[in-house]
Amino acid sequence: MSLSIPEIVQLLESRATTWYGQEAVSQLHHALQCAHLAEQAHETPETVVAALLHDLGHMLSAARTPVADHDAAPAKDDLHQFVALPFLRKCFSDAVLEPIKLHVDAKRYLCATDALYWDSLSPASKHSLELQGGRFDDAQVRAFEELTYYAQAVRLRRYDDMAKVPDQVTPALAHYASLMEQVAIA
């Protein structure tokens, strides 16, 4: 089933008001911060939309499962980077979808290639990294660097890591809904 942009907005408004894992922001606030950081960095509109929607899979998974305890660390990886793709495929191009799909692997990549990256991760991100397979080995690093959208995914990952600031001011969701309309597949 594919989602329309109004349905994506409704999902964000209704399901993203819960805590973002063990972070001190809601899922919606995290998404808006991530998109805002991408926009401030003069990313393409597609990358900004990917930043907004990168965790949509969490909300879609939550719609099918009971609400998790905010204070409890997850026991397994929910593969959220893949969950949203079938719902978004008819609406957006690979320029939006691939960075979403690759943002978890980008964390694994950065842990393998940036000596300071691990220390910059929140405790919740460190925990989820282990559930997601841990750091890439050398062969995985080389294979990741061959992917068309790997650089966008790495930048999205960095915005993701910074987008956890309580009370951070961002543009409203309506601003990004308009951007989604701009980049949607006709």
Protein Blocks (a to p, Z undefined) as FASTA:
>chain_A
ZZdfklmmmmmmmmmmpcehjafbdfklmmmmmmmmmmmnopafklmmmmmmmmmmmmmm
mmmpccddfklccfbdehlmmmmmmmmmmmpcfklmmmmmmmmmmmmmmmmmmmklmmmp
cfklmmmmmmnnpaadfklmmmmmmpmklmmmmmmmmmmmmmmcghiacddfklmmmmmm
mmpcZZ
